[in-house]
């Protein structure tokens, strides 16, 4: 991979992300009030991650790399970009169990559901009650 480009998506281009989700992650839904970060290889959209605002917090959600592009460190590149440009002490994610170690590599720490802010705890409980196995995680700002 020689030309990976990562950028914040212009909201007018949300239909591109919607088509990507429809093809590979049907439960993913990009919304105008979210910040959407995309990865292109050449001119092809190959990855996406969104930041959903919830009160003063943001929930990293909808991370997707096109299946044919997996194993090329695109997800790592997306998260490295986000660590510098988007993540702060108010950033959380709900990780699938098989991705917990991946997010830990990018400074997310596993937290107990009881440690979540009330608005995120309520959302986490709703997701969990619907049968989703998720792990709450909190971004830890690393001071150099």
C-alpha positions in Angstrom: 0.0 0.0 0.0 1.7 3.1 -1.1 -0.9 6.0 -1.0 -3.0 5.8 2.1 -4.6 9.1 2.8 -6.6 9.8 6.0 -8.9 12.8 6.3 -12.0 14.2 7.9 -14.9 13.5 5.6 -16.8 16.5 4.3 -20.5 15.9 5.4 -21.7 16.3 1.8 -19.9 13.0 1.1 -21.7 11.0 3.7 -23.5 8.9 1.0 -20.1 7.4 0.2 -19.7 6.1 3.7 -23.4 5.0 3.8 -22.8 2.8 0.8 -19.6 1.4 2.4 -21.5 0.5 5.5 -24.4 -0.9 3.6 -22.0 -3.3 1.8 -19.9 -4.3 4.7 -21.4 -3.3 8.1 -25.2 -2.9 7.7 -25.7 -1.7 11.3 -23.3 1.2 10.8 -25.1 4.5 10.1 -23.1 7.7 9.4 -24.8 10.8 10.7 -24.2 14.5 9.9 -23.6 15.4 13.6 -20.7 12.9 13.8 -17.1 13.5 12.9 -16.3 11.0 10.2 -12.7 10.1 9.5 -11.9 8.1 6.3 -9.0 6.3 4.8 -8.4 6.2 1.0 -5.9 3.9 -0.8 -5.3 5.6 -4.1 -8.9 7.0 -4.7 -10.7 4.0 -3.2 -12.4 4.4 0.2 -11.0 1.6 2.3 -11.8 2.5 5.9 -13.9 4.7 8.2 -14.3 5.5 11.9 -16.8 7.9 13.4 -17.0 10.0 16.6 -20.5 10.4 17.9 -21.1 13.3 20.3 -22.9 12.4 23.5 -23.1 15.4 25.9 -19.5 16.6 26.4 -18.2 13.1 25.4 -17.5 11.4 22.2 -18.0 7.8 21.3 -15.6 6.2 18.8 -17.9 4.0 16.7 -18.4 2.4 13.4 -14.8 1.4 12.7 -14.7 -0.4 9.4 -11.9 -1.5 7.1 -13.1 -3.0 3.8 -12.6 -6.8 4.1 -10.3 -7.1 1.1 -8.0 -4.4 2.6 -7.7 -5.9 6.1 -4.2 -6.9 7.3 -2.6 -3.8 5.8 -2.6 -1.8 9.0 -5.3 0.6 7.8 -7.2 0.4 11.1 -3.9 1.2 12.9 -3.3 4.1 10.6 -6.8 5.4 11.2 -6.5 5.2 14.9 -3.0 6.8 15.0 -4.5 9.7 13.0 -7.4 9.9 15.4 -5.1 9.8 18.5 -3.5 13.0 17.3 -6.5 14.8 15.8 -9.6 13.6 17.6 -9.1 11.7 20.8 -9.0 13.3 24.2 -9.9 12.5 27.8 -13.6 12.6 26.8 -13.3 9.8 24.2 -14.8 6.4 24.8 -15.5 3.3 22.7 -17.4 0.1 23.2 -15.2 -2.6 21.7 -16.1 -6.1 20.6 -14.1 -8.5 22.8 -11.9 -9.7 19.9 -10.8 -6.0 19.4 -10.0 -5.1 23.0 -6.3 -5.6 22.6 -6.3 -3.6 19.3 -7.8 -0.6 21.1 -5.5 -1.0 24.0 -2.6 -0.6 21.6 -4.0 2.8 20.8 -4.2 4.0 24.5 -7.8 2.9 25.3 -8.1 1.3 28.7 -10.8 -1.1 29.7 -13.1 0.3 32.3 -16.0 -1.1 34.3 -19.4 -0.1 33.1 -20.0 1.6 36.4 -17.1 4.0 35.7 -18.8 5.3 32.5 -20.4 8.8 32.6 -24.1 8.4 33.1 -25.1 9.1 29.4 -22.6 6.6 28.1 -23.5 4.1 30.8 -27.1 4.2 29.8 -26.2 3.7 26.1 -23.8 0.8 27.0 -26.6 -0.9 29.1 -29.0 -0.5 26.2 -26.5 -2.1 23.8 -25.7 -4.9 26.2 -29.4 -5.6 26.9 -29.9 -6.0 23.1 -27.4 -8.9 23.2 -24.3 -7.1 22.0 -21.1 -8.3 23.8 -19.2 -5.1 24.2 -16.3 -3.9 26.4 -16.4 -0.2 27.6 -13.1 1.5 27.0 -11.8 5.0 27.8 -9.0 6.9 25.9 -6.1 7.7 28.1 -4.1 10.8 27.0 -0.4 9.9 27.1 1.8 12.8 28.3 5.3 12.8 26.9 
